[in-house]
Amino acid sequence: MNALVWWQGSSEAPSNEDDTFNYSAPKLRELLTKGKLLSLSVDDIEEMCRCTHATKDHLIKMTTATLGRPDIKTLSREERLPLFASRLMAQRNKKGQDIRQILFDILYTGKPENIWERIYSASMTDELWIPHYGINSIAEVVGWAQPETTPPRNGRTNKSLRALGYPIRISF
């Protein structure tokens, strides 16, 4: 409760939460609509990644060689985003699906109450998985696209929920 009182009394968002709620969340919801998702460009995928904390957290840990730049030792997060988006868009799972098709199936195929099963399958089964786009990125982006169906979740939100006393556990 002390932390919540402190946060309420802060003059500005301490960790860019205002950007998340005022820009990133609405942008993800727009990009991932049923009518738009399958036609996203590489630039749109880059923006989706820019708006997703879990993805930005992951790509900063990737080697520059994995991002297609073995000739460079270090890259900023902003320099990594277009490289990661191009890589993500070029990848296919064993079914031949790209990231747009994978996310479309999660969001718009099947019953809404089973969306968690589709998130798990896309991130944990050999047939659906694509490298470097895991459960935290998928759960976060799906949650911002359809918060009425499932809340946005990533490693950070799971830690927060545990800190508030909820028995959150992610099994792999």
HELIX and SHEET records of a PDB file:
HELIX    1   1 ASN A    2  GLY A    9  1                                   8    
HELIX    2   2 GLU A   17  ASP A   19  1                                   3    
HELIX    3   3 THR A   20  SER A   24  3                                   5    
HELIX    4   4 ALA A   25  LEU A   31  1                                   7    
HELIX    5   5 LEU A   37  SER A   39  5                                   3    
HELIX    6   6 VAL A   42  ARG A   50  1                                   9    
HELIX    7   7 HIS A   53  LEU A   59  1                                   7    
HELIX    8   8 ARG A   77  ALA A   90  1                                  14    
HELIX    9   9 ILE A   99  TYR A  108  1                                  10    
HELIX   10  10 PRO A  112  ASN A  114  5                                   3    
HELIX   11  11 ILE A  115  MET A  124  1                                  10    
HELIX   12  12 ILE A  135  ALA A  145  1                                  11    
HELIX   13  13 GLY A  155  ALA A  163  1                                   9    
END                                                                             
